[in-house]
């Protein structure tokens, strides 16, 4: 069996990939952050402006099949 590796370049691609991997597996991923800062670029240009996001707490990613 060959597993195809696909690079992720955008936030939507990351979300779709996570959903595809977890759907139907009754999975939950929990991340805990303490004063984490993320600088999110407005574009892929080297000199793009960045927005500063702060995370302090828990982020849960859950999946559920809706049938």
mmCIF file as Biopython writes it, N, C-alpha, C and O atoms, coordinates in Angstrom:
data_model
#
loop_
_atom_site.group_PDB
_atom_site.id
_atom_site.type_symbol
_atom_site.label_atom_id
_atom_site.label_alt_id
_atom_site.label_comp_id
_atom_site.label_asym_id
_atom_site.label_entity_id
_atom_site.label_seq_id
_atom_site.pdbx_PDB_ins_code
_atom_site.Cartn_x
_atom_site.Cartn_y
_atom_site.Cartn_z
_atom_site.occupancy
_atom_site.B_iso_or_equiv
_atom_site.auth_seq_id
_atom_site.auth_asym_id
_atom_site.pdbx_PDB_model_num
ATOM 1   N N  . UNK A ? 1  ? 0.840   -1.173 0.000  1.0 0.0 1  A 1 
ATOM 2   C CA . UNK A ? 1  ? 0.000   0.000  0.000  1.0 0.0 1  A 1 
ATOM 3   C C  . UNK A ? 1  ? 0.886   1.238  0.000  1.0 0.0 1  A 1 
ATOM 4   O O  . UNK A ? 1  ? 1.804   1.345  0.814  1.0 0.0 1  A 1 
ATOM 5   N N  . UNK A ? 2  ? 0.625   2.152  -0.886 1.0 0.0 2  A 1 
ATOM 6   C CA . UNK A ? 2  ? 1.392   3.382  -0.991 1.0 0.0 2  A 1 
ATOM 7   C C  . UNK A ? 2  ? 0.604   4.527  -0.379 1.0 0.0 2  A 1 
ATOM 8   O O  . UNK A ? 2  ? -0.570  4.725  -0.693 1.0 0.0 2  A 1 
ATOM 9   N N  . UNK A ? 3  ? 1.257   5.278  0.496  1.0 0.0 3  A 1 
ATOM 10  C CA . UNK A ? 3  ? 0.627   6.442  1.101  1.0 0.0 3  A 1 
ATOM 11  C C  . UNK A ? 3  ? 1.169   7.680  0.406  1.0 0.0 3  A 1 
ATOM 12  O O  . UNK A ? 3  ? 2.374   7.928  0.383  1.0 0.0 3  A 1 
ATOM 13  N N  . UNK A ? 4  ? 0.244   8.450  -0.159 1.0 0.0 4  A 1 
ATOM 14  C CA . UNK A ? 4  ? 0.636   9.663  -0.866 1.0 0.0 4  A 1 
ATOM 15  C C  . UNK A ? 4  ? 0.799   10.796 0.135  1.0 0.0 4  A 1 
ATOM 16  O O  . UNK A ? 4  ? -0.111  11.066 0.919  1.0 0.0 4  A 1 
ATOM 17  N N  . UNK A ? 5  ? 1.946   11.460 0.115  1.0 0.0 5  A 1 
ATOM 18  C CA . UNK A ? 5  ? 2.173   12.606 0.986  1.0 0.0 5  A 1 
ATOM 19  C C  . UNK A ? 5  ? 1.848   13.871 0.208  1.0 0.0 5  A 1 
ATOM 20  O O  . UNK A ? 5  ? 2.306   14.062 -0.919 1.0 0.0 5  A 1 
ATOM 21  N N  . UNK A ? 6  ? 1.056   14.723 0.824  1.0 0.0 6  A 1 
ATOM 22  C CA . UNK A ? 6  ? 0.651   15.962 0.186  1.0 0.0 6  A 1 
ATOM 23  C C  . UNK A ? 6  ? 1.055   17.115 1.091  1.0 0.0 6  A 1 
ATOM 24  O O  . UNK A ? 6  ? 0.745   17.112 2.282  1.0 0.0 6  A 1 
ATOM 25  N N  . UNK A ? 7  ? 1.741   18.093 0.534  1.0 0.0 7  A 1 
ATOM 26  C CA . UNK A ? 7  ? 2.152   19.243 1.322  1.0 0.0 7  A 1 
ATOM 27  C C  . UNK A ? 7  ? 0.964   20.168 1.564  1.0 0.0 7  A 1 
ATOM 28  O O  . UNK A ? 7  ? 0.098   20.328 0.704  1.0 0.0 7  A 1 
ATOM 29  N N  . UNK A ? 8  ? 0.940   20.766 2.735  1.0 0.0 8  A 1 
ATOM 30  C CA . UNK A ? 8  ? -0.103  21.707 3.105  1.0 0.0 8  A 1 
ATOM 31  C C  . UNK A ? 8  ? 0.452   23.112 2.992  1.0 0.0 8  A 1 
ATOM 32  O O  . UNK A ? 8  ? 1.514   23.409 3.540  1.0 0.0 8  A 1 
ATOM 33  N N  . UNK A ? 9  ? -0.264  23.986 2.280  1.0 0.0 9  A 1 
ATOM 34  C CA . UNK A ? 9  ? 0.216   25.352 2.062  1.0 0.0 9  A 1 
ATOM 35  C C  . UNK A ? 9  ? -0.712  26.416 2.638  1.0 0.0 9  A 1 
ATOM 36  O O  . UNK A ? 9  ? -0.318  27.577 2.752  1.0 0.0 9  A 1 
ATOM 37  N N  . UNK A ? 10 ? -1.947  26.037 3.006  1.0 0.0 10 A 1 
ATOM 38  C CA . UNK A ? 10 ? -2.896  27.028 3.504  1.0 0.0 10 A 1 
ATOM 39  C C  . UNK A ? 10 ? -3.639  26.479 4.718  1.0 0.0 10 A 1 
ATOM 40  O O  . UNK A ? 10 ? -3.668  25.270 4.947  1.0 0.0 10 A 1 
ATOM 41  N N  . UNK A ? 11 ? -4.245  27.391 5.501  1.0 0.0 11 A 1 
ATOM 42  C CA . UNK A ? 11 ? -5.040  26.971 6.652  1.0 0.0 11 A 1 
ATOM 43  C C  . UNK A ? 11 ? -6.211  26.087 6.229  1.0 0.0 11 A 1 
ATOM 44  O O  . UNK A ? 11 ? -6.461  25.079 6.890  1.0 0.0 11 A 1 
ATOM 45  N N  . UNK A ? 12 ? -6.942  26.415 5.159  1.0 0.0 12 A 1 
ATOM 46  C CA . UNK A ? 12 ? -8.036  25.520 4.746  1.0 0.0 12 A 1 
ATOM 47  C C  . UNK A ? 12 ? -7.545  24.117 4.385  1.0 0.0 12 A 1 
ATOM 48  O O  . UNK A ? 12 ? -8.214  23.133 4.699  1.0 0.0 12 A 1 
ATOM 49  N N  . UNK A ? 13 ? -6.393  24.015 3.733  1.0 0.0 13 A 1 
ATOM 50  C CA . UNK A ? 13 ? -5.848  22.692 3.411  1.0 0.0 13 A 1 
ATOM 51  C C  . UNK A ? 13 ? -5.542  21.913 4.680  1.0 0.0 13 A 1 
ATOM 52  O O  . UNK A ? 13 ? -5.782  20.707 4.740  1.0 0.0 13 A 1 
ATOM 53  N N  . UNK A ? 14 ? -5.015  22.592 5.695  1.0 0.0 14 A 1 
ATOM 54  C CA . UNK A ? 14 ? -4.725  21.936 6.962  1.0 0.0 14 A 1 
ATOM 55  C C  . UNK A ? 14 ? -6.008  21.426 7.603  1.0 0.0 14 A 1 
ATOM 56  O O  . UNK A ? 14 ? -6.057  20.292 8.079  1.0 0.0 14 A 1 
ATOM 57  N N  . UNK A ? 15 ? -7.038  22.249 7.616  1.0 0.0 15 A 1 
ATOM 58  C CA . UNK A ? 15 ? -8.311  21.857 8.214  1.0 0.0 15 A 1 
ATOM 59  C C  . UNK A ? 15 ? -8.932  20.676 7.467  1.0 0.0 15 A 1 
ATOM 60  O O  . UNK A ? 15 ? -9.430  19.737 8.088  1.0 0.0 15 A 1 
ATOM 61  N N  . UNK A ? 16 ? -8.901  20.725 6.154  1.0 0.0 16 A 1 
ATOM 62  C CA . UNK A ? 16 ? -9.456  19.637 5.342  1.0 0.0 16 A 1 
ATOM 63  C C  . UNK A ? 16 ? -8.683  18.342 5.595  1.0 0.0 16 A 1 
ATOM 64  O O  . UNK A ? 16 ? -9.283  17.279 5.760  1.0 0.0 16 A 1 
ATOM 65  N N  . UNK A ? 17 ? -7.361  18.433 5.626  1.0 0.0 17 A 1 
ATOM 66  C CA . UNK A ? 17 ? -6.537  17.252 5.874  1.0 0.0 17 A 1 
ATOM 67  C C  . UNK A ? 17 ? -6.810  16.643 7.237  1.0 0.0 17 A 1 
ATOM 68  O O  . UNK A ? 17 ? -6.893  15.422 7.364  1.0 0.0 17 A 1 
ATOM 69  N N  . UNK A ? 18 ? -6.952  17.483 8.261  1.0 0.0 18 A 1 
ATOM 70  C CA . UNK A ? 18 ? -7.266  17.001 9.601  1.0 0.0 18 A 1 
ATOM 71  C C  . UNK A ? 18 ? -8.612  16.294 9.605  1.0 0.0 18 A 1 
ATOM 72  O O  . UNK A ? 18 ? -8.747  15.198 10.151 1.0 0.0 18 A 1 
ATOM 73  N N  . UNK A ? 19 ? -9.608  16.926 8.993  1.0 0.0 19 A 1 
ATOM 74  C CA . UNK A ? 19 ? -10.945 16.338 8.947  1.0 0.0 19 A 1 
ATOM 75  C C  . UNK A ? 19 ? -10.930 14.987 8.233  1.0 0.0 19 A 1 
ATOM 76  O O  . UNK A ? 19 ? -11.534 14.024 8.705  1.0 0.0 19 A 1 
ATOM 77  N N  . UNK A ? 20 ? -10.241 14.920 7.098  1.0 0.0 20 A 1 
ATOM 78  C CA . UNK A ? 20 ? -10.187 13.666 6.333  1.0 0.0 20 A 1 
ATOM 79  C C  . UNK A ? 20 ? -9.518  12.551 7.122  1.0 0.0 20 A 1 
ATOM 80  O O  . UNK A ? 20 ? -9.927  11.394 7.026  1.0 0.0 20 A 1 
ATOM 81  N N  . UNK A ? 21 ? -8.500  12.885 7.900  1.0 0.0 21 A 1 
ATOM 82  C CA . UNK A ? 21 ? -7.791  11.865 8.664  1.0 0.0 21 A 1 
ATOM 83  C C  . UNK A ? 21 ? -8.582  11.388 9.878  1.0 0.0 21 A 1 
ATOM 84  O O  . UNK A ? 21 ? -8.435  10.238 10.293 1.0 0.0 21 A 1 
ATOM 85  N N  . UNK A ? 22 ? -9.415  12.251 10.453 1.0 0.0 22 A 1 
ATOM 86  C CA . UNK A ? 22 ? -10.083 11.913 11.704 1.0 0.0 22 A 1 
ATOM 87  C C  . UNK A ? 22 ? -11.529 11.469 11.560 1.0 0.0 22 A 1 
ATOM 88  O O  . UNK A ? 22 ? -12.054 10.800 12.449 1.0 0.0 22 A 1 
ATOM 89  N N  . UNK A ? 23 ? -12.182 11.824 10.466 1.0 0.0 23 A 1 
ATOM 90  C CA . UNK A ? 23 ? -13.582 11.483 10.288 1.0 0.0 23 A 1 
ATOM 91  C C  . UNK A ? 23 ? -13.787 9.976  10.377 1.0 0.0 23 A 1 
ATOM 92  O O  . UNK A ? 23 ? -13.067 9.194  9.756  1.0 0.0 23 A 1 
ATOM 93  N N  . UNK A ? 24 ? -14.768 9.596  11.151 1.0 0.0 24 A 1 
ATOM 94  C CA . UNK A ? 24 ? -15.107 8.181  11.283 1.0 0.0 24 A 1 
ATOM 95  C C  . UNK A ? 24 ? -14.232 7.439  12.262 1.0 0.0 24 A 1 
ATOM 96  O O  . UNK A ? 24 ? -14.404 6.234  12.446 1.0 0.0 24 A 1 
ATOM 97  N N  . UNK A ? 25 ? -13.300 8.120  12.893 1.0 0.0 25 A 1 
ATOM 98  C CA . UNK A ? 25 ? -12.395 7.449  13.826 1.0 0.0 25 A 1 
ATOM 99  C C  . UNK A ? 25 ? -12.691 7.845  15.264 1.0 0.0 25 A 1 
ATOM 100 O O  . UNK A ? 25 ? -11.978 7.445  16.185 1.0 0.0 25 A 1 
ATOM 101 N N  . UNK A ? 26 ? -13.749 8.634  15.455 1.0 0.0 26 A 1 
ATOM 102 C CA . UNK A ? 26 ? -14.134 9.059  16.796 1.0 0.0 26 A 1 
ATOM 103 C C  . UNK A ? 26 ? -12.950 9.678  17.537 1.0 0.0 26 A 1 
ATOM 104 O O  . UNK A ? 26 ? -12.728 9.396  18.715 1.0 0.0 26 A 1 
ATOM 105 N N  . UNK A ? 27 ? -12.212 10.505 16.853 1.0 0.0 27 A 1 
ATOM 106 C CA . UNK A ? 27 ? -10.966 11.048 17.390 1.0 0.0 27 A 1 
ATOM 107 C C  . UNK A ? 27 ? -11.157 12.430 17.997 1.0 0.0 27 A 1 
ATOM 108 O O  . UNK A ? 27 ? -12.062 13.175 17.621 1.0 0.0 27 A 1 
ATOM 109 N N  . UNK A ? 28 ? -10.296 12.747 18.929 1.0 0.0 28 A 1 
ATOM 110 C CA . UNK A ? 28 ? -10.223 14.094 19.493 1.0 0.0 28 A 1 
ATOM 111 C C  . UNK A ? 28 ? -8.758  14.417 19.714 1.0 0.0 28 A 1 
ATOM 112 O O  . UNK A ? 28 ? -8.001  13.599 20.238 1.0 0.0 28 A 1 
ATOM 113 N N  . UNK A ? 29 ? -8.365  15.612 19.314 1.0 0.0 29 A 1 
ATOM 114 C CA . UNK A ? 29 ? -7.003  16.088 19.552 1.0 0.0 29 A 1 
ATOM 115 C C  . UNK A ? 29 ? -7.120  17.296 20.463 1.0 0.0 29 A 1 
ATOM 116 O O  . UNK A ? 29 ? -7.916  18.194 20.192 1.0 0.0 29 A 1 
ATOM 117 N N  . UNK A ? 30 ? -6.355  17.336 21.523 1.0 0.0 30 A 1 
ATOM 118 C CA . UNK A ? 30 ? -6.376  18.461 22.446 1.0 0.0 30 A 1 
ATOM 119 C C  . UNK A ? 30 ? -4.994  19.073 22.508 1.0 0.0 30 A 1 
ATOM 120 O O  . UNK A ? 30 ? -4.003  18.376 22.728 1.0 0.0 30 A 1 
ATOM 121 N N  . UNK A ? 31 ? -4.930  20.391 22.313 1.0 0.0 31 A 1 
ATOM 122 C CA . UNK A ? 31 ? -3.688  21.138 22.420 1.0 0.0 31 A 1 
ATOM 123 C C  . UNK A ? 31 ? -3.857  22.136 23.555 1.0 0.0 31 A 1 
ATOM 124 O O  . UNK A ? 31 ? -4.907  22.768 23.670 1.0 0.0 31 A 1 
ATOM 125 N N  . UNK A ? 32 ? -2.849  22.286 24.386 1.0 0.0 32 A 1 
ATOM 126 C CA . UNK A ? 32 ? -2.889  23.281 25.445 1.0 0.0 32 A 1 
ATOM 127 C C  . UNK A ? 32 ? -1.772  24.284 25.208 1.0 0.0 32 A 1 
ATOM 128 O O  . UNK A ? 32 ? -0.634  23.906 24.934 1.0 0.0 32 A 1 
ATOM 129 N N  . UNK A ? 33 ? -2.107  25.574 25.317 1.0 0.0 33 A 1 
ATOM 130 C CA . UNK A ? 33 ? -1.158  26.649 25.051 1.0 0.0 33 A 1 
ATOM 131 C C  . UNK A ? 33 ? -1.029  27.533 26.278 1.0 0.0 33 A 1 
ATOM 132 O O  . UNK A ? 33 ? -1.994  27.731 27.016 1.0 0.0 33 A 1 
ATOM 133 N N  . UNK A ? 34 ? 0.150   28.053 26.488 1.0 0.0 34 A 1 
ATOM 134 C CA . UNK A ? 34 ? 0.374   29.007 27.562 1.0 0.0 34 A 1 
ATOM 135 C C  . UNK A ? 34 ? 1.108   30.209 26.984 1.0 0.0 34 A 1 
ATOM 136 O O  . UNK A ? 34 ? 2.307   30.145 26.714 1.0 0.0 34 A 1 
ATOM 137 N N  . UNK A ? 35 ? 0.379   31.304 26.797 1.0 0.0 35 A 1 
ATOM 138 C CA . UNK A ? 35 ? 0.949   32.556 26.274 1.0 0.0 35 A 1 
ATOM 139 C C  . UNK A ? 35 ? 1.701   32.368 24.960 1.0 0.0 35 A 1 
ATOM 140 O O  . UNK A ? 35 ? 2.786   32.922 24.783 1.0 0.0 35 A 1 
ATOM 141 N N  . UNK A ? 36 ? 1.147   31.610 24.058 1.0 0.0 36 A 1 
ATOM 142 C CA . UNK A ? 36 ? 1.764   31.369 22.761 1.0 0.0 36 A 1 
ATOM 143 C C  . UNK A ? 36 ? 1.371   32.481 21.791 1.0 0.0 36 A 1 
ATOM 144 O O  . UNK A ? 36 ? 0.203   32.866 21.736 1.0 0.0 36 A 1 
ATOM 145 N N  . UNK A ? 37 ? 2.321   32.993 21.036 1.0 0.0 37 A 1 
ATOM 146 C CA . UNK A ? 37 ? 2.046   34.009 20.025 1.0 0.0 37 A 1 
ATOM 147 C C  . UNK A ? 37 ? 2.288   33.437 18.643 1.0 0.0 37 A 1 
ATOM 148 O O  . UNK A ? 37 ? 3.285   32.756 18.401 1.0 0.0 37 A 1 
ATOM 149 N N  . UNK A ? 38 ? 1.358   33.725 17.736 1.0 0.0 38 A 1 
ATOM 150 C CA . UNK A ? 38 ? 1.488   33.290 16.351 1.0 0.0 38 A 1 
ATOM 151 C C  . UNK A ? 38 ? 1.413   34.534 15.485 1.0 0.0 38 A 1 
ATOM 152 O O  . UNK A ? 38 ? 0.502   35.348 15.633 1.0 0.0 38 A 1 
ATOM 153 N N  . UNK A ? 39 ? 2.363   34.682 14.588 1.0 0.0 39 A 1 
ATOM 154 C CA . UNK A ? 39 ? 2.363   35.807 13.659 1.0 0.0 39 A 1 
ATOM 155 C C  . UNK A ? 39 ? 1.869   35.290 12.310 1.0 0.0 39 A 1 
ATOM 156 O O  . UNK A ? 39 ? 2.583   34.574 11.607 1.0 0.0 39 A 1 
ATOM 157 N N  . UNK A ? 40 ? 0.648   35.661 11.961 1.0 0.0 40 A 1 
ATOM 158 C CA . UNK A ? 40 ? -0.024  35.142 10.778 1.0 0.0 40 A 1 
ATOM 159 C C  . UNK A ? 40 ? 0.162   36.122 9.627  1.0 0.0 40 A 1 
ATOM 160 O O  . UNK A ? 40 ? -0.293  37.264 9.704  1.0 0.0 40 A 1 
ATOM 161 N N  . UNK A ? 41 ? 0.832   35.683 8.554  1.0 0.0 41 A 1 
ATOM 162 C CA . UNK A ? 41 ? 1.051   36.585 7.423  1.0 0.0 41 A 1 
ATOM 163 C C  . UNK A ? 41 ? -0.231  36.828 6.632  1.0 0.0 41 A 1 
ATOM 164 O O  . UNK A ? 41 ? -1.107  35.967 6.561  1.0 0.0 41 A 1 
ATOM 165 N N  . UNK A ? 42 ? -0.322  38.013 6.041  1.0 0.0 42 A 1 
ATOM 166 C CA . UNK A ? 42 ? -1.497  38.349 5.236  1.0 0.0 42 A 1 
ATOM 167 C C  . UNK A ? 42 ? -1.392  37.791 3.818  1.0 0.0 42 A 1 
ATOM 168 O O  . UNK A ? 42 ? -2.384  37.728 3.092  1.0 0.0 42 A 1 
ATOM 169 N N  . UNK A ? 43 ? -0.177  37.386 3.433  1.0 0.0 43 A 1 
ATOM 170 C CA . UNK A ? 43 ? 0.033   36.775 2.114  1.0 0.0 43 A 1 
ATOM 171 C C  . UNK A ? 43 ? 1.300   35.931 2.175  1.0 0.0 43 A 1 
ATOM 172 O O  . UNK A ? 43 ? 1.937   35.830 3.224  1.0 0.0 43 A 1 
ATOM 173 N N  . UNK A ? 44 ? 1.659   35.331 1.057  1.0 0.0 44 A 1 
ATOM 174 C CA . UNK A ? 44 ? 2.871   34.510 1.012  1.0 0.0 44 A 1 
ATOM 175 C C  . UNK A ? 44 ? 4.108   35.311 0.612  1.0 0.0 44 A 1 
ATOM 176 O O  . UNK A ? 44 ? 5.197   34.748 0.503  1.0 0.0 44 A 1 
ATOM 177 N N  . UNK A ? 45 ? 3.953   36.609 0.392  1.0 0.0 45 A 1 
ATOM 178 C CA . UNK A ? 45 ? 5.094   37.457 0.031  1.0 0.0 45 A 1 
ATOM 179 C C  . UNK A ? 45 ? 6.065   37.561 1.214  1.0 0.0 45 A 1 
ATOM 180 O O  . UNK A ? 45 ? 5.645   37.548 2.371  1.0 0.0 45 A 1 
ATOM 181 N N  . UNK A ? 46 ? 7.362   37.665 0.914  1.0 0.0 46 A 1 
ATOM 182 C CA . UNK A ? 46 ? 8.377   37.746 1.958  1.0 0.0 46 A 1 
ATOM 183 C C  . UNK A ? 46 ? 8.174   38.948 2.885  1.0 0.0 46 A 1 
ATOM 184 O O  . UNK A ? 46 ? 8.476   38.865 4.076  1.0 0.0 46 A 1 
ATOM 185 N N  . UNK A ? 47 ? 7.673   40.046 2.359  1.0 0.0 47 A 1 
ATOM 186 C CA . UNK A ? 47 ? 7.525   41.269 3.147  1.0 0.0 47 A 1 
ATOM 187 C C  . UNK A ? 47 ? 6.071   41.535 3.570  1.0 0.0 47 A 1 
ATOM 188 O O  . UNK A ? 47 ? 5.705   42.682 3.825  1.0 0.0 47 A 1 
ATOM 189 N N  . UNK A ? 48 ? 5.253   40.496 3.643  1.0 0.0 48 A 1 
ATOM 190 C CA . UNK A ? 48 ? 3.844   40.685 3.977  1.0 0.0 48 A 1 
ATOM 191 C C  . UNK A ? 48 ? 3.672   41.124 5.428  1.0 0.0 48 A 1 
ATOM 192 O O  . UNK A ? 48 ? 4.468   40.767 6.297  1.0 0.0 48 A 1 
ATOM 193 N N  . UNK A ? 49 ? 2.625   41.901 5.674  1.0 0.0 49 A 1 
ATOM 194 C CA . UNK A ? 49 ? 2.295   42.305 7.032  1.0 0.0 49 A 1 
ATOM 195 C C  . UNK A ? 49 ? 1.792   41.087 7.797  1.0 0.0 49 A 1 
ATOM 196 O O  . UNK A ? 49 ? 1.277   40.134 7.213  1.0 0.0 49 A 1 
ATOM 197 N N  . UNK A ? 50 ? 1.954   41.143 9.124  1.0 0.0 50 A 1 
ATOM 198 C CA . UNK A ? 50 ? 1.549   40.015 9.951  1.0 0.0 50 A 1 
ATOM 199 C C  . UNK A ? 50 ? 0.617   40.466 11.059 1.0 0.0 50 A 1 
ATOM 200 O O  . UNK A ? 50 ? 0.779   41.543 11.632 1.0 0.0 50 A 1 
ATOM 201 N N  . UNK A ? 51 ? -0.356  39.625 11.347 1.0 0.0 51 A 1 
ATOM 202 C CA . UNK A ? 51 ? -1.239  39.840 12.486 1.0 0.0 51 A 1 
ATOM 203 C C  . UNK A ? 51 ? -0.727  38.966 13.630 1.0 0.0 51 A 1 
ATOM 204 O O  . UNK A ? 51 ? -0.347  37.815 13.415 1.0 0.0 51 A 1 
ATOM 205 N N  . UNK A ? 52 ? -0.719  39.513 14.841 1.0 0.0 52 A 1 
ATOM 206 C CA . UNK A ? 52 ? -0.260  38.741 15.997 1.0 0.0 52 A 1 
ATOM 207 C C  . UNK A ? 52 ? -1.469  38.156 16.712 1.0 0.0 52 A 1 
ATOM 208 O O  . UNK A ? 52 ? -2.349  38.887 17.167 1.0 0.0 52 A 1 
ATOM 209 N N  . UNK A ? 53 ? -1.505  36.828 16.805 1.0 0.0 53 A 1 
ATOM 210 C CA . UNK A ? 53 ? -2.560  36.127 17.513 1.0 0.0 53 A 1 
ATOM 211 C C  . UNK A ? 53 ? -1.974  35.577 18.805 1.0 0.0 53 A 1 
ATOM 212 O O  . UNK A ? 53 ? -0.833  35.116 18.822 1.0 0.0 53 A 1 
ATOM 213 N N  . UNK A ? 54 ? -2.729  35.620 19.861 1.0 0.0 54 A 1 
ATOM 214 C CA . UNK A ? 54 ? -2.291  35.046 21.125 1.0 0.0 54 A 1 
ATOM 215 C C  . UNK A ? 54 ? -3.196  33.896 21.521 1.0 0.0 54 A 1 
ATOM 216 O O  . UNK A ? 54 ? -4.416  33.974 21.374 1.0 0.0 54 A 1 
ATOM 217 N N  . UNK A ? 55 ? -2.595  32.829 22.024 1.0 0.0 55 A 1 
ATOM 218 C CA . UNK A ? 55 ? -3.352  31.665 22.483 1.0 0.0 55 A 1 
ATOM 219 C C  . UNK A ? 55 ? -2.952  31.367 23.917 1.0 0.0 55 A 1 
ATOM 220 O O  . UNK A ? 55 ? -1.768  31.232 24.225 1.0 0.0 55 A 1 
ATOM 221 N N  . UNK A ? 56 ? -3.929  31.268 24.777 1.0 0.0 56 A 1 
ATOM 222 C CA . UNK A ? 56 ? -3.666  30.915 26.157 1.0 0.0 56 A 1 
ATOM 223 C C  . UNK A ? 56 ? -4.849  30.091 26.623 1.0 0.0 56 A 1 
ATOM 224 O O  . UNK A ? 56 ? -5.891  30.646 26.970 1.0 0.0 56 A 1 
ATOM 225 N N  . UNK A ? 57 ? -4.706  28.794 26.636 1.0 0.0 57 A 1 
ATOM 226 C CA . UNK A ? 57 ? -5.809  27.923 27.018 1.0 0.0 57 A 1 
ATOM 227 C C  . UNK A ? 57 ? -5.778  26.631 26.230 1.0 0.0 57 A 1 
ATOM 228 O O  . UNK A ? 57 ? -4.709  26.131 25.881 1.0 0.0 57 A 1 
ATOM 229 N N  . UNK A ? 58 ? -6.941  26.099 25.955 1.0 0.0 58 A 1 
ATOM 230 C CA . UNK A ? 58 ? -7.062  24.792 25.311 1.0 0.0 58 A 1 
ATOM 231 C C  . UNK A ? 58 ? -7.812  24.909 23.995 1.0 0.0 58 A 1 
ATOM 232 O O  . UNK A ? 58 ? -8.825  25.603 23.909 1.0 0.0 58 A 1 
ATOM 233 N N  . UNK A ? 59 ? -7.319  24.237 22.984 1.0 0.0 59 A 1 
ATOM 234 C CA . UNK A ? 59 ? -7.978  24.134 21.689 1.0 0.0 59 A 1 
ATOM 235 C C  . UNK A ? 59 ? -8.290  22.659 21.478 1.0 0.0 59 A 1 
ATOM 236 O O  . UNK A ? 59 ? -7.392  21.819 21.521 1.0 0.0 59 A 1 
ATOM 237 N N  . UNK A ? 60 ? -9.551  22.345 21.250 1.0 0.0 60 A 1 
ATOM 238 C CA . UNK A ? 60 ? -9.937  20.957 21.001 1.0 0.0 60 A 1 
ATOM 239 C C  . UNK A ? 60 ? -10.433 20.825 19.568 1.0 0.0 60 A 1 
ATOM 240 O O  . UNK A ? 60 ? -11.215 21.648 19.094 1.0 0.0 60 A 1 
ATOM 241 N N  . UNK A ? 61 ? -9.976  19.794 18.891 1.0 0.0 61 A 1 
ATOM 242 C CA . UNK A ? 61 ? -10.435 19.476 17.548 1.0 0.0 61 A 1 
ATOM 243 C C  . UNK A ? 61 ? -11.163 18.147 17.653 1.0 0.0 61 A 1 
ATOM 244 O O  . UNK A ? 61 ? -10.566 17.130 18.007 1.0 0.0 61 A 1 
ATOM 245 N N  . UNK A ? 62 ? -12.453 18.155 17.345 1.0 0.0 62 A 1 
ATOM 246 C CA . UNK A ? 62 ? -13.248 16.934 17.420 1.0 0.0 62 A 1 
ATOM 247 C C  . UNK A ? 62 ? -13.875 16.670 16.069 1.0 0.0 62 A 1 
ATOM 248 O O  . UNK A ? 62 ? -14.138 17.601 15.308 1.0 0.0 62 A 1 
ATOM 249 N N  . UNK A ? 63 ? -14.114 15.424 15.771 1.0 0.0 63 A 1 
ATOM 250 C CA . UNK A ? 63 ? -14.813 15.083 14.547 1.0 0.0 63 A 1 
ATOM 251 C C  . UNK A ? 63 ? -16.023 14.247 14.874 1.0 0.0 63 A 1 
ATOM 252 O O  . UNK A ? 63 ? -16.047 13.525 15.871 1.0 0.0 63 A 1 
ATOM 253 N N  . UNK A ? 64 ? -17.014 14.349 14.038 1.0 0.0 64 A 1 
ATOM 254 C CA . UNK A ? 64 ? -18.235 13.579 14.232 1.0 0.0 64 A 1 
ATOM 255 C C  . UNK A ? 64 ? -18.886 13.381 12.881 1.0 0.0 64 A 1 
ATOM 256 O O  . UNK A ? 64 ? -19.099 14.344 12.144 1.0 0.0 64 A 1 
ATOM 257 N N  . UNK A ? 65 ? -19.200 12.158 12.554 1.0 0.0 65 A 1 
ATOM 258 C CA . UNK A ? 65 ? -19.915 11.884 11.311 1.0 0.0 65 A 1 
ATOM 259 C C  . UNK A ? 65 ? -21.380 12.222 11.499 1.0 0.0 65 A 1 
ATOM 260 O O  . UNK A ? 65 ? -22.019 11.763 12.446 1.0 0.0 65 A 1 
ATOM 261 N N  . UNK A ? 66 ? -21.905 13.024 10.594 1.0 0.0 66 A 1 
ATOM 262 C CA . UNK A ? 66 ? -23.331 13.350 10.614 1.0 0.0 66 A 1 
ATOM 263 C C  . UNK A ? 66 ? -24.021 12.496 9.571  1.0 0.0 66 A 1 
ATOM 264 O O  . UNK A ? 66 ? -23.842 12.693 8.369  1.0 0.0 66 A 1 
ATOM 265 N N  . UNK A ? 67 ? -24.786 11.575 10.027 1.0 0.0 67 A 1 
ATOM 266 C CA . UNK A ? 67 ? -25.457 10.651 9.111  1.0 0.0 67 A 1 
ATOM 267 C C  . UNK A ? 67 ? -26.949 10.894 9.142  1.0 0.0 67 A 1 
ATOM 268 O O  . UNK A ? 67 ? -27.699 10.217 8.438  1.0 0.0 67 A 1 
#
